[in-house]
Each structure stands twice: as C-alpha cells, then as structure tokens.
Amino acid sequence: MEKTTNDRFETVRQLISVAFNVPEEQIGEETVQADVATWDSLGHLNLMLMLEDQFSVSLDVDDMAKLTSVSAILEFLNARCPSS
C-alpha cells in the first residue's frame, strides 16, 4: 500500500514526538533540530534507529548527520522509499 507524503509526515511527526518527548502539535514540516530543546545526540540516534525500523531503510553516518530537520527527513524518505 502506497503512503502519501502526508501519511509519511504524520509518521515522522509521531516518531519525533516519541524520540524527544514533545507534543506532536509542536512538530511541523519546517521544524529543525534547533526548534526542539530535547533534540540531543542520543535522541537523534534513537530517532534514526526508529526511522530505519519504521521505513525499512538503512542510514549511514553521513545520512544521519544530514537528517536534522523534518523537511530533510521527508526528502530523504521520498528519495529512498517513494512508495512505502
């Protein structure tokens, strides 16, 4: 079943909410790491692992370093798994 971009955003939003213990309503498509006070290195690693699990993708260190915003995460996922 194909996920729409909106579905993908909602899933990423939920994962970020869980990883950094913030309400989903505070996370938008323009949210960046600096907008989330609890987005630290350990939380970032946990988020990356959750993304790998949820979307069945493999992230290398370079990918992880670049995925510091909702828009970057969505762009990466749209490129890597356009129909998942």
mmCIF file of the N, C-alpha and C atoms, coordinates in Angstrom:
data_MODEL
# 
_entry.id   MODEL 
# 
loop_
_atom_site.group_PDB 
_atom_site.id 
_atom_site.type_symbol 
_atom_site.label_atom_id 
_atom_site.label_alt_id 
_atom_site.label_comp_id 
_atom_site.label_asym_id 
_atom_site.label_entity_id 
_atom_site.label_seq_id 
_atom_site.pdbx_PDB_ins_code 
_atom_site.Cartn_x 
_atom_site.Cartn_y 
_atom_site.Cartn_z 
_atom_site.occupancy 
_atom_site.B_iso_or_equiv 
_atom_site.pdbx_formal_charge 
_atom_site.auth_seq_id 
_atom_site.auth_comp_id 
_atom_site.auth_asym_id 
_atom_site.auth_atom_id 
_atom_site.pdbx_PDB_model_num 
ATOM 1   N N  . MET A 1 1  ? 0.838  -1.181 0.000  1.00 0.00 ? 1  MET A N  1 
ATOM 2   C CA . MET A 1 1  ? 0.000  0.000  0.000  1.00 0.00 ? 1  MET A CA 1 
ATOM 3   C C  . MET A 1 1  ? 0.881  1.241  0.000  1.00 0.00 ? 1  MET A C  1 
ATOM 4   N N  . GLU A 1 2  ? 0.587  2.166  -0.866 1.00 0.00 ? 2  GLU A N  1 
ATOM 5   C CA . GLU A 1 2  ? 1.403  3.358  -1.026 1.00 0.00 ? 2  GLU A CA 1 
ATOM 6   C C  . GLU A 1 2  ? 1.066  4.395  0.038  1.00 0.00 ? 2  GLU A C  1 
ATOM 7   N N  . LYS A 1 3  ? 2.102  4.949  0.644  1.00 0.00 ? 3  LYS A N  1 
ATOM 8   C CA . LYS A 1 3  ? 1.904  6.017  1.623  1.00 0.00 ? 3  LYS A CA 1 
ATOM 9   C C  . LYS A 1 3  ? 1.971  7.354  0.921  1.00 0.00 ? 3  LYS A C  1 
ATOM 10  N N  . THR A 1 4  ? 1.065  8.227  1.268  1.00 0.00 ? 4  THR A N  1 
ATOM 11  C CA . THR A 1 4  ? 1.120  9.576  0.723  1.00 0.00 ? 4  THR A CA 1 
ATOM 12  C C  . THR A 1 4  ? 2.163  10.370 1.500  1.00 0.00 ? 4  THR A C  1 
ATOM 13  N N  . THR A 1 5  ? 2.554  11.500 0.943  1.00 0.00 ? 5  THR A N  1 
ATOM 14  C CA . THR A 1 5  ? 3.509  12.369 1.626  1.00 0.00 ? 5  THR A CA 1 
ATOM 15  C C  . THR A 1 5  ? 2.949  12.799 2.963  1.00 0.00 ? 5  THR A C  1 
ATOM 16  N N  . ASN A 1 6  ? 1.651  13.056 3.030  1.00 0.00 ? 6  ASN A N  1 
ATOM 17  C CA . ASN A 1 6  ? 1.037  13.466 4.288  1.00 0.00 ? 6  ASN A CA 1 
ATOM 18  C C  . ASN A 1 6  ? 1.106  12.344 5.323  1.00 0.00 ? 6  ASN A C  1 
ATOM 19  N N  . ASP A 1 7  ? 0.854  11.103 4.899  1.00 0.00 ? 7  ASP A N  1 
ATOM 20  C CA . ASP A 1 7  ? 0.964  9.960  5.810  1.00 0.00 ? 7  ASP A CA 1 
ATOM 21  C C  . ASP A 1 7  ? 2.393  9.838  6.327  1.00 0.00 ? 7  ASP A C  1 
ATOM 22  N N  . ARG A 1 8  ? 3.349  10.009 5.436  1.00 0.00 ? 8  ARG A N  1 
ATOM 23  C CA . ARG A 1 8  ? 4.751  9.915  5.815  1.00 0.00 ? 8  ARG A CA 1 
ATOM 24  C C  . ARG A 1 8  ? 5.096  11.014 6.829  1.00 0.00 ? 8  ARG A C  1 
ATOM 25  N N  . PHE A 1 9  ? 4.616  12.240 6.584  1.00 0.00 ? 9  PHE A N  1 
ATOM 26  C CA . PHE A 1 9  ? 4.848  13.334 7.522  1.00 0.00 ? 9  PHE A CA 1 
ATOM 27  C C  . PHE A 1 9  ? 4.262  12.989 8.890  1.00 0.00 ? 9  PHE A C  1 
ATOM 28  N N  . GLU A 1 10 ? 3.054  12.472 8.918  1.00 0.00 ? 10 GLU A N  1 
ATOM 29  C CA . GLU A 1 10 ? 2.417  12.134 10.197 1.00 0.00 ? 10 GLU A CA 1 
ATOM 30  C C  . GLU A 1 10 ? 3.217  11.067 10.944 1.00 0.00 ? 10 GLU A C  1 
ATOM 31  N N  . THR A 1 11 ? 3.744  10.100 10.220 1.00 0.00 ? 11 THR A N  1 
ATOM 32  C CA . THR A 1 11 ? 4.562  9.056  10.853 1.00 0.00 ? 11 THR A CA 1 
ATOM 33  C C  . THR A 1 11 ? 5.851  9.658  11.407 1.00 0.00 ? 11 THR A C  1 
ATOM 34  N N  . VAL A 1 12 ? 6.525  10.492 10.625 1.00 0.00 ? 12 VAL A N  1 
ATOM 35  C CA . VAL A 1 12 ? 7.764  11.141 11.087 1.00 0.00 ? 12 VAL A CA 1 
ATOM 36  C C  . VAL A 1 12 ? 7.457  12.012 12.299 1.00 0.00 ? 12 VAL A C  1 
ATOM 37  N N  . ARG A 1 13 ? 6.361  12.725 12.237 1.00 0.00 ? 13 ARG A N  1 
ATOM 38  C CA . ARG A 1 13 ? 5.946  13.587 13.352 1.00 0.00 ? 13 ARG A CA 1 
ATOM 39  C C  . ARG A 1 13 ? 5.766  12.763 14.638 1.00 0.00 ? 13 ARG A C  1 
ATOM 40  N N  . GLN A 1 14 ? 5.119  11.609 14.516 1.00 0.00 ? 14 GLN A N  1 
ATOM 41  C CA . GLN A 1 14 ? 4.910  10.736 15.668 1.00 0.00 ? 14 GLN A CA 1 
ATOM 42  C C  . GLN A 1 14 ? 6.243  10.226 16.219 1.00 0.00 ? 14 GLN A C  1 
ATOM 43  N N  . LEU A 1 15 ? 7.148  9.839  15.331 1.00 0.00 ? 15 LEU A N  1 
ATOM 44  C CA . LEU A 1 15 ? 8.447  9.334  15.775 1.00 0.00 ? 15 LEU A CA 1 
ATOM 45  C C  . LEU A 1 15 ? 9.245  10.424 16.500 1.00 0.00 ? 15 LEU A C  1 
ATOM 46  N N  . ILE A 1 16 ? 9.221  11.635 15.963 1.00 0.00 ? 16 ILE A N  1 
ATOM 47  C CA . ILE A 1 16 ? 9.930  12.738 16.606 1.00 0.00 ? 16 ILE A CA 1 
ATOM 48  C C  . ILE A 1 16 ? 9.311  13.034 17.968 1.00 0.00 ? 16 ILE A C  1 
ATOM 49  N N  . SER A 1 17 ? 8.002  12.992 18.046 1.00 0.00 ? 17 SER A N  1 
ATOM 50  C CA . SER A 1 17 ? 7.304  13.220 19.309 1.00 0.00 ? 17 SER A CA 1 
ATOM 51  C C  . SER A 1 17 ? 7.757  12.216 20.365 1.00 0.00 ? 17 SER A C  1 
ATOM 52  N N  . VAL A 1 18 ? 7.842  10.959 19.978 1.00 0.00 ? 18 VAL A N  1 
ATOM 53  C CA . VAL A 1 18 ? 8.271  9.910  20.903 1.00 0.00 ? 18 VAL A CA 1 
ATOM 54  C C  . VAL A 1 18 ? 9.751  10.060 21.251 1.00 0.00 ? 18 VAL A C  1 
ATOM 55  N N  . ALA A 1 19 ? 10.588 10.269 20.252 1.00 0.00 ? 19 ALA A N  1 
ATOM 56  C CA . ALA A 1 19 ? 12.043 10.329 20.473 1.00 0.00 ? 19 ALA A CA 1 
ATOM 57  C C  . ALA A 1 19 ? 12.441 11.481 21.390 1.00 0.00 ? 19 ALA A C  1 
ATOM 58  N N  . PHE A 1 20 ? 11.723 12.611 21.277 1.00 0.00 ? 20 PHE A N  1 
ATOM 59  C CA . PHE A 1 20 ? 12.137 13.801 22.024 1.00 0.00 ? 20 PHE A CA 1 
ATOM 60  C C  . PHE A 1 20 ? 11.111 14.246 23.060 1.00 0.00 ? 20 PHE A C  1 
ATOM 61  N N  . ASN A 1 21 ? 10.079 13.425 23.262 1.00 0.00 ? 21 ASN A N  1 
ATOM 62  C CA . ASN A 1 21 ? 9.075  13.693 24.289 1.00 0.00 ? 21 ASN A CA 1 
ATOM 63  C C  . ASN A 1 21 ? 8.477  15.094 24.159 1.00 0.00 ? 21 ASN A C  1 
ATOM 64  N N  . VAL A 1 22 ? 8.009  15.402 22.960 1.00 0.00 ? 22 VAL A N  1 
ATOM 65  C CA . VAL A 1 22 ? 7.341  16.676 22.707 1.00 0.00 ? 22 VAL A CA 1 
ATOM 66  C C  . VAL A 1 22 ? 5.980  16.391 22.065 1.00 0.00 ? 22 VAL A C  1 
ATOM 67  N N  . PRO A 1 23 ? 5.013  17.268 22.278 1.00 0.00 ? 23 PRO A N  1 
ATOM 68  C CA . PRO A 1 23 ? 3.700  17.065 21.661 1.00 0.00 ? 23 PRO A CA 1 
ATOM 69  C C  . PRO A 1 23 ? 3.793  17.122 20.134 1.00 0.00 ? 23 PRO A C  1 
ATOM 70  N N  . GLU A 1 24 ? 3.053  16.250 19.476 1.00 0.00 ? 24 GLU A N  1 
ATOM 71  C CA . GLU A 1 24 ? 3.062  16.223 18.007 1.00 0.00 ? 24 GLU A CA 1 
ATOM 72  C C  . GLU A 1 24 ? 2.696  17.575 17.415 1.00 0.00 ? 24 GLU A C  1 
ATOM 73  N N  . GLU A 1 25 ? 1.824  18.315 18.085 1.00 0.00 ? 25 GLU A N  1 
ATOM 74  C CA . GLU A 1 25 ? 1.365  19.606 17.578 1.00 0.00 ? 25 GLU A CA 1 
ATOM 75  C C  . GLU A 1 25 ? 2.508  20.616 17.442 1.00 0.00 ? 25 GLU A C  1 
ATOM 76  N N  . GLN A 1 26 ? 3.598  20.394 18.168 1.00 0.00 ? 26 GLN A N  1 
ATOM 77  C CA . GLN A 1 26 ? 4.744  21.300 18.105 1.00 0.00 ? 26 GLN A CA 1 
ATOM 78  C C  . GLN A 1 26 ? 5.674  20.991 16.933 1.00 0.00 ? 26 GLN A C  1 
ATOM 79  N N  . ILE A 1 27 ? 5.366  19.932 16.194 1.00 0.00 ? 27 ILE A N  1 
ATOM 80  C CA . ILE A 1 27 ? 6.238  19.499 15.107 1.00 0.00 ? 27 ILE A CA 1 
ATOM 81  C C  . ILE A 1 27 ? 5.546  19.769 13.777 1.00 0.00 ? 27 ILE A C  1 
ATOM 82  N N  . GLY A 1 28 ? 6.197  20.587 12.950 1.00 0.00 ? 28 GLY A N  1 
ATOM 83  C CA . GLY A 1 28 ? 5.669  20.895 11.634 1.00 0.00 ? 28 GLY A CA 1 
ATOM 84  C C  . GLY A 1 28 ? 6.665  20.505 10.559 1.00 0.00 ? 28 GLY A C  1 
ATOM 85  N N  . GLU A 1 29 ? 6.295  20.717 9.320  1.00 0.00 ? 29 GLU A N  1 
ATOM 86  C CA . GLU A 1 29 ? 7.188  20.348 8.217  1.00 0.00 ? 29 GLU A CA 1 
ATOM 87  C C  . GLU A 1 29 ? 8.437  21.211 8.164  1.00 0.00 ? 29 GLU A C  1 
ATOM 88  N N  . GLU A 1 30 ? 8.416  22.354 8.829  1.00 0.00 ? 30 GLU A N  1 
ATOM 89  C CA . GLU A 1 30 ? 9.577  23.245 8.844  1.00 0.00 ? 30 GLU A CA 1 
ATOM 90  C C  . GLU A 1 30 ? 10.402 23.128 10.130 1.00 0.00 ? 30 GLU A C  1 
ATOM 91  N N  . THR A 1 31 ? 10.041 22.197 11.005 1.00 0.00 ? 31 THR A N  1 
ATOM 92  C CA . THR A 1 31 ? 10.760 22.021 12.268 1.00 0.00 ? 31 THR A CA 1 
ATOM 93  C C  . THR A 1 31 ? 12.182 21.551 12.008 1.00 0.00 ? 31 THR A C  1 
ATOM 94  N N  . VAL A 1 32 ? 13.129 22.191 12.701 1.00 0.00 ? 32 VAL A N  1 
ATOM 95  C CA . VAL A 1 32 ? 14.543 21.813 12.622 1.00 0.00 ? 32 VAL A CA 1 
ATOM 96  C C  . VAL A 1 32 ? 15.027 21.441 14.017 1.00 0.00 ? 32 VAL A C  1 
ATOM 97  N N  . GLN A 1 33 ? 16.171 20.828 14.082 1.00 0.00 ? 33 GLN A N  1 
ATOM 98  C CA . GLN A 1 33 ? 16.728 20.355 15.343 1.00 0.00 ? 33 GLN A CA 1 
ATOM 99  C C  . GLN A 1 33 ? 16.752 21.460 16.400 1.00 0.00 ? 33 GLN A C  1 
ATOM 100 N N  . ALA A 1 34 ? 17.123 22.663 16.031 1.00 0.00 ? 34 ALA A N  1 
ATOM 101 C CA . ALA A 1 34 ? 17.224 23.765 16.985 1.00 0.00 ? 34 ALA A CA 1 
ATOM 102 C C  . ALA A 1 34 ? 15.872 24.157 17.586 1.00 0.00 ? 34 ALA A C  1 
ATOM 103 N N  . ASP A 1 35 ? 14.777 23.790 16.930 1.00 0.00 ? 35 ASP A N  1 
ATOM 104 C CA . ASP A 1 35 ? 13.438 24.119 17.431 1.00 0.00 ? 35 ASP A CA 1 
ATOM 105 C C  . ASP A 1 35 ? 12.999 23.212 18.576 1.00 0.00 ? 35 ASP A C  1 
ATOM 106 N N  . VAL A 1 36 ? 13.675 22.090 18.749 1.00 0.00 ? 36 VAL A N  1 
ATOM 107 C CA . VAL A 1 36 ? 13.280 21.097 19.751 1.00 0.00 ? 36 VAL A CA 1 
ATOM 108 C C  . VAL A 1 36 ? 14.374 21.027 20.817 1.00 0.00 ? 36 VAL A C  1 
ATOM 109 N N  . ALA A 1 37 ? 14.086 21.576 21.982 1.00 0.00 ? 37 ALA A N  1 
ATOM 110 C CA . ALA A 1 37 ? 15.091 21.687 23.050 1.00 0.00 ? 37 ALA A CA 1 
ATOM 111 C C  . ALA A 1 37 ? 15.669 20.334 23.456 1.00 0.00 ? 37 ALA A C  1 
ATOM 112 N N  . THR A 1 38 ? 14.884 19.290 23.348 1.00 0.00 ? 38 THR A N  1 
ATOM 113 C CA . THR A 1 38 ? 15.349 17.962 23.779 1.00 0.00 ? 38 THR A CA 1 
ATOM 114 C C  . THR A 1 38 ? 16.023 17.156 22.671 1.00 0.00 ? 38 THR A C  1 
ATOM 115 N N  . TRP A 1 39 ? 16.194 17.760 21.474 1.00 0.00 ? 39 TRP A N  1 
ATOM 116 C CA . TRP A 1 39 ? 16.812 17.053 20.338 1.00 0.00 ? 39 TRP A CA 1 
ATOM 117 C C  . TRP A 1 39 ? 18.320 17.068 20.527 1.00 0.00 ? 39 TRP A C  1 
ATOM 118 N N  . ASP A 1 40 ? 18.805 16.083 21.267 1.00 0.00 ? 40 ASP A N  1 
ATOM 119 C CA . ASP A 1 40 ? 20.238 15.958 21.520 1.00 0.00 ? 40 ASP A CA 1 
ATOM 120 C C  . ASP A 1 40 ? 20.796 14.777 20.726 1.00 0.00 ? 40 ASP A C  1 
ATOM 121 N N  . SER A 1 41 ? 22.071 14.504 20.890 1.00 0.00 ? 41 SER A N  1 
ATOM 122 C CA . SER A 1 41 ? 22.716 13.472 20.073 1.00 0.00 ? 41 SER A CA 1 
ATOM 123 C C  . SER A 1 41 ? 22.159 12.072 20.346 1.00 0.00 ? 41 SER A C  1 
ATOM 124 N N  . LEU A 1 42 ? 21.870 11.754 21.597 1.00 0.00 ? 42 LEU A N  1 
ATOM 125 C CA . LEU A 1 42 ? 21.320 10.437 21.909 1.00 0.00 ? 42 LEU A CA 1 
ATOM 126 C C  . LEU A 1 42 ? 19.910 10.297 21.344 1.00 0.00 ? 42 LEU A C  1 
ATOM 127 N N  . GLY A 1 43 ? 19.103 11.321 21.514 1.00 0.00 ? 43 GLY A N  1 
ATOM 128 C CA . GLY A 1 43 ? 17.762 11.304 20.943 1.00 0.00 ? 43 GLY A CA 1 
ATOM 129 C C  . GLY A 1 43 ? 17.798 11.208 19.429 1.00 0.00 ? 43 GLY A C  1 
ATOM 130 N N  . HIS A 1 44 ? 18.763 11.893 18.822 1.00 0.00 ? 44 HIS A N  1 
ATOM 131 C CA . HIS A 1 44 ? 18.902 11.849 17.362 1.00 0.00 ? 44 HIS A CA 1 
ATOM 132 C C  . HIS A 1 44 ? 19.212 10.430 16.904 1.00 0.00 ? 44 HIS A C  1 
ATOM 133 N N  . LEU A 1 45 ? 20.114 9.767  17.597 1.00 0.00 ? 45 LEU A N  1 
ATOM 134 C CA . LEU A 1 45 ? 20.439 8.386  17.247 1.00 0.00 ? 45 LEU A CA 1 
ATOM 135 C C  . LEU A 1 45 ? 19.205 7.495  17.395 1.00 0.00 ? 45 LEU A C  1 
ATOM 136 N N  . ASN A 1 46 ? 18.457 7.682  18.472 1.00 0.00 ? 46 ASN A N  1 
ATOM 137 C CA . ASN A 1 46 ? 17.227 6.900  18.657 1.00 0.00 ? 46 ASN A CA 1 
ATOM 138 C C  . ASN A 1 46 ? 16.240 7.166  17.526 1.00 0.00 ? 46 ASN A C  1 
ATOM 139 N N  . LEU A 1 47 ? 16.097 8.425  17.126 1.00 0.00 ? 47 LEU A N  1 
ATOM 140 C CA . LEU A 1 47 ? 15.206 8.760  16.018 1.00 0.00 ? 47 LEU A CA 1 
ATOM 141 C C  . LEU A 1 47 ? 15.666 8.073  14.736 1.00 0.00 ? 47 LEU A C  1 
ATOM 142 N N  . MET A 1 48 ? 16.956 8.077  14.473 1.00 0.00 ? 48 MET A N  1 
ATOM 143 C CA . MET A 1 48 ? 17.473 7.444  13.260 1.00 0.00 ? 48 MET A CA 1 
ATOM 144 C C  . MET A 1 48 ? 17.168 5.945  13.260 1.00 0.00 ? 48 MET A C  1 
ATOM 145 N N  . LEU A 1 49 ? 17.314 5.306  14.399 1.00 0.00 ? 49 LEU A N  1 
ATOM 146 C CA . LEU A 1 49 ? 17.012 3.876  14.506 1.00 0.00 ? 49 LEU A CA 1 
ATOM 147 C C  . LEU A 1 49 ? 15.522 3.624  14.297 1.00 0.00 ? 49 LEU A C  1 
ATOM 148 N N  . MET A 1 50 ? 14.687 4.505  14.822 1.00 0.00 ? 50 MET A N  1 
ATOM 149 C CA . MET A 1 50 ? 13.242 4.372  14.638 1.00 0.00 ? 50 MET A CA 1 
ATOM 150 C C  . MET A 1 50 ? 12.867 4.565  13.170 1.00 0.00 ? 50 MET A C  1 
ATOM 151 N N  . LEU A 1 51 ? 13.519 5.516  12.496 1.00 0.00 ? 51 LEU A N  1 
ATOM 152 C CA . LEU A 1 51 ? 13.260 5.720  11.063 1.00 0.00 ? 51 LEU A CA 1 
ATOM 153 C C  . LEU A 1 51 ? 13.648 4.483  10.260 1.00 0.00 ? 51 LEU A C  1 
ATOM 154 N N  . GLU A 1 52 ? 14.814 3.911  10.588 1.00 0.00 ? 52 GLU A N  1 
ATOM 155 C CA . GLU A 1 52 ? 15.250 2.694  9.885  1.00 0.00 ? 52 GLU A CA 1 
ATOM 156 C C  . GLU A 1 52 ? 14.220 1.582  10.050 1.00 0.00 ? 52 GLU A C  1 
ATOM 157 N N  . ASP A 1 53 ? 13.752 1.415  11.272 1.00 0.00 ? 53 ASP A N  1 
ATOM 158 C CA . ASP A 1 53 ? 12.792 0.354  11.559 1.00 0.00 ? 53 ASP A CA 1 
ATOM 159 C C  . ASP A 1 53 ? 11.443 0.617  10.890 1.00 0.00 ? 53 ASP A C  1 
ATOM 160 N N  . GLN A 1 54 ? 10.933 1.811  11.023 1.00 0.00 ? 54 GLN A N  1 
ATOM 161 C CA . GLN A 1 54 ? 9.609  2.154  10.508 1.00 0.00 ? 54 GLN A CA 1 
ATOM 162 C C  . GLN A 1 54 ? 9.538  2.112  8.984  1.00 0.00 ? 54 GLN A C  1 
ATOM 163 N N  . PHE A 1 55 ? 10.598 2.598  8.324  1.00 0.00 ? 55 PHE A N  1 
ATOM 164 C CA . PHE A 1 55 ? 10.569 2.737  6.868  1.00 0.00 ? 55 PHE A CA 1 
ATOM 165 C C  . PHE A 1 55 ? 11.431 1.707  6.144  1.00 0.00 ? 55 PHE A C  1 
ATOM 166 N N  . SER A 1 56 ? 12.031 0.778  6.880  1.00 0.00 ? 56 SER A N  1 
ATOM 167 C CA . SER A 1 56 ? 12.863 -0.276 6.286  1.00 0.00 ? 56 SER A CA 1 
ATOM 168 C C  . SER A 1 56 ? 13.948 0.307  5.388  1.00 0.00 ? 56 SER A C  1 
ATOM 169 N N  . VAL A 1 57 ? 14.653 1.305  5.914  1.00 0.00 ? 57 VAL A N  1 
ATOM 170 C CA . VAL A 1 57 ? 15.777 1.909  5.208  1.00 0.00 ? 57 VAL A CA 1 
ATOM 171 C C  . VAL A 1 57 ? 17.030 1.721  6.052  1.00 0.00 ? 57 VAL A C  1 
ATOM 172 N N  . SER A 1 58 ? 18.162 1.857  5.400  1.00 0.00 ? 58 SER A N  1 
ATOM 173 C CA . SER A 1 58 ? 19.436 1.787  6.099  1.00 0.00 ? 58 SER A CA 1 
ATOM 174 C C  . SER A 1 58 ? 20.091 3.164  6.012  1.00 0.00 ? 58 SER A C  1 
ATOM 175 N N  . LEU A 1 59 ? 20.463 3.694  7.162  1.00 0.00 ? 59 LEU A N  1 
ATOM 176 C CA . LEU A 1 59 ? 21.094 5.012  7.216  1.00 0.00 ? 59 LEU A CA 1 
ATOM 177 C C  . LEU A 1 59 ? 22.568 4.859  7.546  1.00 0.00 ? 59 LEU A C  1 
ATOM 178 N N  . ASP A 1 60 ? 23.419 5.542  6.785  1.00 0.00 ? 60 ASP A N  1 
ATOM 179 C CA . ASP A 1 60 ? 24.830 5.552  7.159  1.00 0.00 ? 60 ASP A CA 1 
ATOM 180 C C  . ASP A 1 60 ? 25.104 6.834  7.957  1.00 0.00 ? 60 ASP A C  1 
ATOM 181 N N  . VAL A 1 61 ? 26.310 6.975  8.448  1.00 0.00 ? 61 VAL A N  1 
ATOM 182 C CA . VAL A 1 61 ? 26.659 8.103  9.301  1.00 0.00 ? 61 VAL A CA 1 
ATOM 183 C C  . VAL A 1 61 ? 26.445 9.435  8.585  1.00 0.00 ? 61 VAL A C  1 
ATOM 184 N N  . ASP A 1 62 ? 26.783 9.500  7.308  1.00 0.00 ? 62 ASP A N  1 
ATOM 185 C CA . ASP A 1 62 ? 26.577 10.734 6.549  1.00 0.00 ? 62 ASP A CA 1 
ATOM 186 C C  . ASP A 1 62 ? 25.096 11.091 6.444  1.00 0.00 ? 62 ASP A C  1 
ATOM 187 N N  . ASP A 1 63 ? 24.252 10.086 6.214  1.00 0.00 ? 63 ASP A N  1 
ATOM 188 C CA . ASP A 1 63 ? 22.809 10.323 6.167  1.00 0.00 ? 63 ASP A CA 1 
ATOM 189 C C  . ASP A 1 63 ? 22.330 10.884 7.508  1.00 0.00 ? 63 ASP A C  1 
ATOM 190 N N  . MET A 1 64 ? 22.739 10.222 8.579  1.00 0.00 ? 64 MET A N  1 
ATOM 191 C CA . MET A 1 64 ? 22.302 10.629 9.912  1.00 0.00 ? 64 MET A CA 1 
ATOM 192 C C  . MET A 1 64 ? 22.692 12.068 10.220 1.00 0.00 ? 64 MET A C  1 
ATOM 193 N N  . ALA A 1 65 ? 23.873 12.466 9.798  1.00 0.00 ? 65 ALA A N  1 
ATOM 194 C CA . ALA A 1 65 ? 24.348 13.825 10.065 1.00 0.00 ? 65 ALA A CA 1 
ATOM 195 C C  . ALA A 1 65 ? 23.516 14.873 9.333  1.00 0.00 ? 65 ALA A C  1 
ATOM 196 N N  . LYS A 1 66 ? 22.929 14.495 8.197  1.00 0.00 ? 66 LYS A N  1 
ATOM 197 C CA . LYS A 1 66 ? 22.150 15.441 7.392  1.00 0.00 ? 66 LYS A CA 1 
ATOM 198 C C  . LYS A 1 66 ? 20.686 15.524 7.801  1.00 0.00 ? 66 LYS A C  1 
ATOM 199 N N  . LEU A 1 67 ? 20.193 14.528 8.510  1.00 0.00 ? 67 LEU A N  1 
ATOM 200 C CA . LEU A 1 67 ? 18.767 14.444 8.804  1.00 0.00 ? 67 LEU A CA 1 
ATOM 201 C C  . LEU A 1 67 ? 18.435 15.151 10.117 1.00 0.00 ? 67 LEU A C  1 
ATOM 202 N N  . THR A 1 68 ? 18.583 16.464 10.104 1.00 0.00 ? 68 THR A N  1 
ATOM 203 C CA . THR A 1 68 ? 18.380 17.257 11.317 1.00 0.00 ? 68 THR A CA 1 
ATOM 204 C C  . THR A 1 68 ? 17.175 18.190 11.209 1.00 0.00 ? 68 THR A C  1 
ATOM 205 N N  . SER A 1 69 ? 16.278 17.872 10.299 1.00 0.00 ? 69 SER A N  1 
ATOM 206 C CA . SER A 1 69 ? 15.034 18.641 10.175 1.00 0.00 ? 69 SER A CA 1 
ATOM 207 C C  . SER A 1 69 ? 13.965 17.724 9.599  1.00 0.00 ? 69 SER A C  1 
ATOM 208 N N  . VAL A 1 70 ? 12.725 18.102 9.840  1.00 0.00 ? 70 VAL A N  1 
ATOM 209 C CA . VAL A 1 70 ? 11.620 17.312 9.297  1.00 0.00 ? 70 VAL A CA 1 
ATOM 210 C C  . VAL A 1 70 ? 11.692 17.301 7.774  1.00 0.00 ? 70 VAL A C  1 
ATOM 211 N N  . SER A 1 71 ? 11.957 18.450 7.178  1.00 0.00 ? 71 SER A N  1 
ATOM 212 C CA . SER A 1 71 ? 11.997 18.501 5.709  1.00 0.00 ? 71 SER A CA 1 
ATOM 213 C C  . SER A 1 71 ? 13.127 17.635 5.147  1.00 0.00 ? 71 SER A C  1 
ATOM 214 N N  . ALA A 1 72 ? 14.287 17.616 5.795  1.00 0.00 ? 72 ALA A N  1 
ATOM 215 C CA . ALA A 1 72 ? 15.393 16.775 5.327  1.00 0.00 ? 72 ALA A CA 1 
ATOM 216 C C  . ALA A 1 72 ? 15.040 15.290 5.452  1.00 0.00 ? 72 ALA A C  1 
ATOM 217 N N  . ILE A 1 73 ? 14.380 14.940 6.541  1.00 0.00 ? 73 ILE A N  1 
ATOM 218 C CA . ILE A 1 73 ? 13.969 13.543 6.737  1.00 0.00 ? 73 ILE A CA 1 
ATOM 219 C C  . ILE A 1 73 ? 12.969 13.140 5.664  1.00 0.00 ? 73 ILE A C  1 
ATOM 220 N N  . LEU A 1 74 ? 11.981 13.991 5.418  1.00 0.00 ? 74 LEU A N  1 
ATOM 221 C CA . LEU A 1 74 ? 10.970 13.673 4.406  1.00 0.00 ? 74 LEU A CA 1 
ATOM 222 C C  . LEU A 1 74 ? 11.583 13.585 3.012  1.00 0.00 ? 74 LEU A C  1 
ATOM 223 N N  . GLU A 1 75 ? 12.493 14.501 2.701  1.00 0.00 ? 75 GLU A N  1 
ATOM 224 C CA . GLU A 1 75 ? 13.163 14.461 1.388  1.00 0.00 ? 75 GLU A CA 1 
ATOM 225 C C  . GLU A 1 75 ? 13.947 13.156 1.234  1.00 0.00 ? 75 GLU A C  1 
ATOM 226 N N  . PHE A 1 76 ? 14.671 12.767 2.261  1.00 0.00 ? 76 PHE A N  1 
ATOM 227 C CA . PHE A 1 76 ? 15.429 11.516 2.240  1.00 0.00 ? 76 PHE A CA 1 
ATOM 228 C C  . PHE A 1 76 ? 14.494 10.321 2.031  1.00 0.00 ? 76 PHE A C  1 
ATOM 229 N N  . LEU A 1 77 ? 13.414 10.272 2.802  1.00 0.00 ? 77 LEU A N  1 
ATOM 230 C CA . LEU A 1 77 ? 12.489 9.142  2.698  1.00 0.00 ? 77 LEU A CA 1 
ATOM 231 C C  . LEU A 1 77 ? 11.795 9.110  1.342  1.00 0.00 ? 77 LEU A C  1 
ATOM 232 N N  . ASN A 1 78 ? 11.432 10.256 0.816  1.00 0.00 ? 78 ASN A N  1 
ATOM 233 C CA . ASN A 1 78 ? 10.793 10.307 -0.510 1.00 0.00 ? 78 ASN A CA 1 
ATOM 234 C C  . ASN A 1 78 ? 11.737 9.800  -1.602 1.00 0.00 ? 78 ASN A C  1 
ATOM 235 N N  . ALA A 1 79 ? 13.029 10.050 -1.441 1.00 0.00 ? 79 ALA A N  1 
ATOM 236 C CA . ALA A 1 79 ? 14.013 9.590  -2.429 1.00 0.00 ? 79 ALA A CA 1 
ATOM 237 C C  . ALA A 1 79 ? 14.294 8.093  -2.272 1.00 0.00 ? 79 ALA A C  1 
ATOM 238 N N  . ARG A 1 80 ? 14.374 7.622  -1.033 1.00 0.00 ? 80 ARG A N  1 
ATOM 239 C CA . ARG A 1 80 ? 14.755 6.237  -0.769 1.00 0.00 ? 80 ARG A CA 1 
ATOM 240 C C  . ARG A 1 80 ? 13.612 5.249  -0.861 1.00 0.00 ? 80 ARG A C  1 
ATOM 241 N N  . CYS A 1 81 ? 12.432 5.679  -0.482 1.00 0.00 ? 81 CYS A N  1 
ATOM 242 C CA . CYS A 1 81 ? 11.301 4.753  -0.473 1.00 0.00 ? 81 CYS A CA 1 
ATOM 243 C C  . CYS A 1 81 ? 10.037 5.466  -0.926 1.00 0.00 ? 81 CYS A C  1 
ATOM 244 N N  . PRO A 1 82 ? 9.982  5.796  -2.217 1.00 0.00 ? 82 PRO A N  1 
ATOM 245 C CA . PRO A 1 82 ? 8.863  6.592  -2.727 1.00 0.00 ? 82 PRO A CA 1 
ATOM 246 C C  . PRO A 1 82 ? 7.497  5.957  -2.565 1.00 0.00 ? 82 PRO A C  1 
ATOM 247 N N  . SER A 1 83 ? 7.429  4.644  -2.455 1.00 0.00 ? 83 SER A N  1 
ATOM 248 C CA . SER A 1 83 ? 6.109  4.018  -2.366 1.00 0.00 ? 83 SER A CA 1 
ATOM 249 C C  . SER A 1 83 ? 5.880  3.247  -1.072 1.00 0.00 ? 83 SER A C  1 
ATOM 250 N N  . SER A 1 84 ? 6.679  3.581  -0.034 1.00 0.00 ? 84 SER A N  1 
ATOM 251 C CA . SER A 1 84 ? 6.454  2.862  1.226  1.00 0.00 ? 84 SER A CA 1 
ATOM 252 C C  . SER A 1 84 ? 5.982  3.791  2.292  1.00 0.00 ? 84 SER A C  1 
# 
